[in-house]
Amino acid sequence: MARDSTRVTSVSPKPRRASHPSLDPNRSAMRRVNTRRNVVSRPPAPARPEPQAATPRNRRVARSVRAEPTGPGVATRLWLLLFSGAGALTRGVNGSFDALSQLWRHRLLGPAASSLRVLGVCAFLAGAVALGRFVQHHLTHAPAFAVDRIDVRGLARLQRAELLEAAGLELGANVFSRSPEDVRARLLRHPWIISAEVQRRLPSRFELIVREREPVALLVVEACQPESTRGEDEATCDEPSSLYLVSGEAKMFKRLSGKDPVDLPVITGVTRQRLASDPDFPRRVLVDGVALLHEYRNSGLWQRSAIGEIHIESNDGFSLYVGEDLTYVRLGAPPFTQKLRRLKRVFERLERESAHAEYIYLDNEQRPDRVTVRLR
């Protein structure tokens, strides 16, 4: 029997590849360590945004943004340059003076140092004068300092146009053409204005706050009598009678004109001859007359019988014409407080009795408590 020869071939199994890189037998230990270290210590880099493509539209936007002004204006730059130049000039002159002083101390300069110092001072003064004139010209001619607004407060009788004319202000004029002090002085010269406050608000505004006089009476200054002696006051005596407004401060502040109020008590009995011969007379009469008006109002008599006229007697005493019937009330010399209290009691009694008085005398100096009344 023939023996069948069979050739057996051994097949070695194929090596399995490690599932984890660190367990791969084909990789060295150093490689595994480096891989692990890199994985642990290095975080993933953030994704960088891709640059936006520069489209024609984007380029136009960029040009428009660059064209917008972001710095100070031209005028501001000029002012900054001017002031910086003035500061640099001042610092340069001061530095030159210090250097000359140091050289003089160390005896390195002779008599010429004095001349140099004088020249430096002259140059500095010339520069300061030129700078001052330039600044003044710019401030008084620049359109940015033209007045475009004038605020006015406190007007009661005066019109705005009349007030601005008195102040010397107008829109469009330079804000530095008149100082606040000058405007205030001009306003105080107006007869109706008793106080004024002026403020200049740069670059182009004025603010005016005024207080007007409050008239309380009309003063009748009568012409001189024909038999009056003529002397130094001859020109004064030739003037006719005239009316003047009297303020609450007892000041005769203006002659009555067509636009002024006339519904006021009248003060009579004052002549030009008396005014010329006694300078203190008008002040005394006005002070006492205004005080009488205030006391008469405060006593409550005005609502019952308003004052129509205050007459100054020849002995400088005071008389009144009150009420619709113009009752004559002779008060005499001040003070008037007690006399007005008695007058109020007389009016109350006349009202209870439905009577009307022709005159009332309260000027008895010997018996102040005695009142003489004559009924109509």
Rosetta blueprint (number, residue, H / E / L):
1 M L
2 A L
3 R L
4 D L
5 S L
6 T L
7 R L
8 V L
9 T L
10 S L
11 V L
12 S L
13 P L
14 K L
15 P L
16 R L
17 R L
18 A L
19 S L
20 H L
21 P H
22 S H
23 L H
24 D L
25 P L
26 N L
27 R L
28 S L
29 A H
30 M H
31 R H
32 R H
33 V H
34 N H
35 T H
36 R H
37 R H
38 N H
39 V H
40 V H
41 S H
42 R L
43 P L
44 P L
45 A L
46 P L
47 A L
48 R L
49 P L
50 E L
51 P L
52 Q L
53 A L
54 A L
55 T L
56 P H
57 R H
58 N H
59 R H
60 R H
61 V H
62 A H
63 R H
64 S H
65 V H
66 R H
67 A H
68 E L
69 P L
70 T L
71 G L
72 P L
73 G L
74 V H
75 A H
76 T H
77 R H
78 L H
79 W H
80 L H
81 L H
82 L H
83 F H
84 S H
85 G H
86 A H
87 G H
88 A H
89 L H
90 T H
91 R H
92 G H
93 V H
94 N H
95 G H
96 S H
97 F H
98 D H
99 A H
100 L H
101 S H
102 Q H
103 L H
104 W H
105 R H
106 H L
107 R L
108 L L
109 L L
110 G L
111 P L
112 A H
113 A H
114 S H
115 S H
116 L H
117 R H
118 V H
119 L H
120 G H
121 V H
122 C H
123 A H
124 F H
125 L H
126 A H
127 G H
128 A H
129 V H
130 A H
131 L H
132 G H
133 R H
134 F H
135 V H
136 Q H
137 H H
138 H H
139 L H
140 T H
141 H H
142 A L
143 P H
144 A H
145 F H
146 A E
147 V L
148 D L
149 R E
150 I E
151 D E
152 V E
153 R E
154 G L
155 L L
156 A L
157 R L
158 L L
159 Q L
160 R H
161 A H
162 E H
163 L H
164 L H
165 E H
166 A H
167 A H
168 G L
169 L L
170 E L
171 L L
172 G L
173 A L
174 N E
175 V L
176 F L
177 S L
178 R L
179 S L
180 P H
181 E H
182 D H
183 V H
184 R H
185 A H
186 R H
187 L H
188 L H
189 R L
190 H L
191 P L
192 W L
193 I E
194 I E
195 S E
196 A E
197 E E
198 V E
199 Q E
200 R E
201 R E
202 L L
203 P L
204 S L
205 R E
206 F E
207 E E
208 L E
209 I E
210 V E
211 R E
212 E E
213 R L
214 E L
215 P E
216 V E
217 A E
218 L E
219 L E
220 V E
221 V E
222 E E
223 A L
224 C L
225 Q L
226 P L
227 E L
228 S L
229 T L
230 R L
231 G L
232 E L
233 D L
234 E H
235 A H
236 T H
237 C H
238 D L
239 E L
240 P L
241 S L
242 S E
243 L E
244 Y E
245 L E
246 V E
247 S E
248 G L
249 E L
250 A L
251 K L
252 M E
253 F E
254 K E
255 R E
256 L L
257 S L
258 G L
259 K L
260 D L
261 P L
262 V L
263 D L
264 L L
265 P L
266 V E
267 I E
268 T E
269 G E
270 V E
271 T E
272 R H
273 Q H
274 R H
275 L H
276 A H
277 S H
278 D L
279 P L
280 D L
281 F H
282 P H
283 R H
284 R H
285 V H
286 L H
287 V H
288 D H
289 G H
290 V H
291 A H
292 L H
293 L H
294 H H
295 E H
296 Y H
297 R H
298 N H
299 S L
300 G L
301 L L
302 W L
303 Q L
304 R L
305 S L
306 A L
307 I E
308 G E
309 E E
310 I E
311 H E
312 I E
313 E L
314 S L
315 N L
316 D L
317 G L
318 F E
319 S E
320 L E
321 Y E
322 V E
323 G L
324 E L
325 D L
326 L L
327 T E
328 Y E
329 V E
330 R E
331 L E
332 G E
333 A L
334 P L
335 P L
336 F L
337 T H
338 Q H
339 K H
340 L H
341 R H
342 R H
343 L H
344 K H
345 R H
346 V H
347 F H
348 E H
349 R H
350 L H
351 E H
352 R H
353 E L
354 S L
355 A L
356 H L
357 A E
358 E E
359 Y E
360 I E
361 Y E
362 L L
363 D L
364 N L
365 E L
366 Q L
367 R L
368 P L
369 D L
370 R L
371 V L
372 T E
373 V E
374 R E
375 L E
376 R L
